[in-house]
Amino acid sequence: MAPLFGFSGGSLGFGPQRSNSGGFTVAIVAISLAIVLVALIIVVAFSV
């Protein structure tokens, strides 16, 4: 994930500041959780 955040525009200076990479972070976490959830469902479905 480092290159993804390395090239995004950063917030510099005094606060309060919005997070420029917040959307990337939410997307990566959501996709990761979805993959794990689907994998667990497949394992449970085929283990019965």
VENZILIN-V348928 format. One record per backbone hydrogen bond with DSSP energy under -0.5 kcal/mol. NH is the residue of the N-H (numbers start at 1). CO is the residue of the C=O. E is the energy in kcal/mol with one decimal. If there is no record, write none. Layout:
nh:NH co:CO e:E
nh:NH co:CO e:E
This chain:
nh:5 co:1 e:-1.8
nh:6 co:2 e:-2.5
nh:7 co:3 e:-1.4
nh:12 co:10 e:-0.6
nh:20 co:18 e:-0.7
nh:22 co:19 e:-0.9
nh:25 co:21 e:-2.1
nh:26 co:22 e:-2.3
nh:27 co:23 e:-2.3
nh:28 co:24 e:-2.6
nh:29 co:25 e:-2.3
nh:30 co:26 e:-2.5
nh:31 co:27 e:-2.5
nh:32 co:28 e:-2.3
nh:33 co:29 e:-2.4
nh:34 co:30 e:-2.2
nh:35 co:31 e:-2.2
nh:36 co:32 e:-2.2
nh:37 co:33 e:-2.5
nh:38 co:34 e:-2.5
nh:39 co:35 e:-2.3
nh:40 co:36 e:-2.4
nh:41 co:37 e:-2.3
nh:42 co:38 e:-2.4
nh:43 co:39 e:-2.4
nh:44 co:40 e:-2.6
nh:45 co:41 e:-2.5
nh:46 co:42 e:-2.1
nh:47 co:43 e:-0.9
nh:48 co:44 e:-0.5
